[in-house]
Amino acid sequence: MLEAVRYLQSWADFLGYSGVIVSAFRSSEEQAVLYAKGRTLQEIRDRVKKLGRGGTVTDAPPGSSAHNYGLAIDVEGHDQAKIVFLAKQIGFGTVSWDPAHIEWPNWRQLIG
């Protein structure tokens, strides 16, 4: 993943895109805190998908995020959309409702 992200960064730099990686690997504890944001306890128990609505930041509970395996990054910045589009063009996966998320393609197959 590191080499692939470096490749993406090289292309983004070459194209003059401005952005920064704001999240990469997350522990299960960090993922739990992020998953709880914008959810009631019942919504957490029921694993309600909210697609970024209501103040949520992720729909992935601990253990079900590519971030938990070091296989995702989030980017922010002036050219965020261009960087995410570029990532898709070179083979990364994305999440349609999360404008910052870039992940290793088909990462779930890697973790079993």
Backbone torsions as a table, in degrees:
resi	resn	phi	psi	omega
1	MET	NA	-41.7	-178.4
2	LEU	-57.6	-46.9	-179.6
3	GLU	-64.8	-37.8	178.7
4	ALA	-66.1	-39.7	177.8
5	VAL	-67.1	-39.3	176.4
6	ARG	-61.7	-39.4	177.3
7	TYR	-61.7	-46.4	177.1
8	LEU	-59.5	-45.3	179.4
9	GLN	-61.3	-39.9	179.4
10	SER	-61.7	-44.3	178.4
11	TRP	-66.3	-42.5	178.8
12	ALA	-61.0	-42.9	177.7
13	ASP	-62.8	-45.3	-179.8
14	PHE	-58.6	-38.8	-178.7
15	LEU	-83.9	-4.1	178.0
16	GLY	78.5	21.7	-179.6
17	TYR	-78.6	141.3	-179.1
18	SER	-108.7	121.9	178.0
19	GLY	-172.4	166.7	-179.0
20	VAL	-141.0	144.4	175.0
21	ILE	-76.8	122.4	-177.5
22	VAL	-108.0	-11.4	179.1
23	SER	-155.9	142.2	176.0
24	ALA	-139.4	-113.8	178.6
25	PHE	-62.6	138.1	173.6
26	ARG	-129.7	137.2	173.1
27	SER	-71.3	165.4	175.8
28	SER	-59.7	-36.4	179.6
29	GLU	-65.5	-45.1	177.7
30	GLU	-62.4	-40.6	180.0
31	GLN	-64.8	-38.6	179.2
32	ALA	-62.8	-42.1	179.1
33	VAL	-63.1	-45.5	179.8
34	LEU	-66.5	-39.3	179.8
35	TYR	-64.2	-33.9	-178.2
36	ALA	-73.0	-23.8	-177.8
37	LYS	-59.9	126.1	177.9
38	GLY	78.8	11.6	179.7
39	ARG	-124.7	145.4	171.2
40	THR	-79.8	166.3	176.7
41	LEU	-58.4	-39.1	179.5
42	GLN	-65.1	-40.6	178.1
43	GLU	-65.3	-34.1	176.3
44	ILE	-66.3	-48.4	179.6
45	ARG	-59.8	-40.1	-177.2
46	ASP	-84.8	-3.2	-178.7
47	ARG	52.6	50.3	-179.3
48	VAL	-69.8	127.1	175.3
49	LYS	-83.3	131.0	-178.0
50	LYS	-121.5	-5.7	174.5
51	LEU	50.5	43.0	176.6
52	GLY	83.3	-1.3	-179.7
53	ARG	-83.6	157.3	174.5
54	GLY	67.7	25.6	178.4
55	GLY	84.8	9.5	178.6
56	THR	-78.5	153.7	178.4
57	VAL	-116.5	-18.2	-179.9
58	THR	-152.9	151.1	172.8
59	ASP	-105.3	6.9	-176.7
60	ALA	-102.0	111.5	173.5
61	PRO	-68.2	166.2	-179.5
62	PRO	-51.5	136.0	178.6
63	GLY	89.6	-10.3	-178.7
64	SER	-117.9	17.8	177.5
65	SER	-112.4	140.3	175.2
66	ALA	-59.8	-27.1	177.2
67	HIS	-60.6	-34.8	-178.7
68	ASN	-65.3	-15.0	-177.7
69	TYR	-116.5	9.9	-179.5
70	GLY	70.6	26.5	-175.2
71	LEU	-116.5	23.4	177.6
72	ALA	-151.5	154.5	172.4
73	ILE	-136.0	157.6	170.2
74	ASP	-119.2	137.3	179.5
75	VAL	-119.8	148.1	174.9
76	GLU	-135.7	162.6	177.2
77	GLY	135.9	176.9	-176.2
78	HIS	-54.6	-40.0	-175.9
79	ASP	-106.9	30.4	-178.6
80	GLN	-51.0	-51.2	-177.2
81	ALA	-61.7	-38.5	179.3
82	LYS	-67.1	-39.4	-179.6
83	ILE	-67.4	-43.2	178.5
84	VAL	-64.4	-41.5	176.9
85	PHE	-61.8	-44.8	177.2
86	LEU	-58.5	-44.0	178.9
87	ALA	-57.8	-43.5	177.6
88	LYS	-62.3	-39.8	-178.4
89	GLN	-64.8	-31.0	-179.1
90	ILE	-96.7	5.6	170.1
91	GLY	114.8	-4.8	177.0
92	PHE	-70.8	159.1	171.4
93	GLY	-94.1	159.2	177.2
94	THR	-138.4	173.4	175.5
95	VAL	-118.8	122.9	-170.3
96	SER	-55.9	-37.6	-176.2
97	TRP	-91.2	-6.2	-177.7
98	ASP	-111.1	100.0	-173.1
99	PRO	-68.1	-11.8	-176.5
100	ALA	-101.4	-12.3	-166.3
101	HIS	-88.6	130.9	174.6
102	ILE	-132.3	131.3	-176.9
103	GLU	-137.8	160.8	175.7
104	TRP	-62.8	134.7	-178.6
105	PRO	-64.2	137.3	178.2
106	ASN	51.5	39.6	-174.7
107	TRP	-60.5	-29.0	-177.7
108	ARG	-61.4	-30.5	178.2
109	GLN	-66.5	-25.5	-179.5
110	LEU	-76.4	-28.5	-173.6
111	ILE	-98.7	-6.7	176.1
112	GLY	82.1	NA	NA
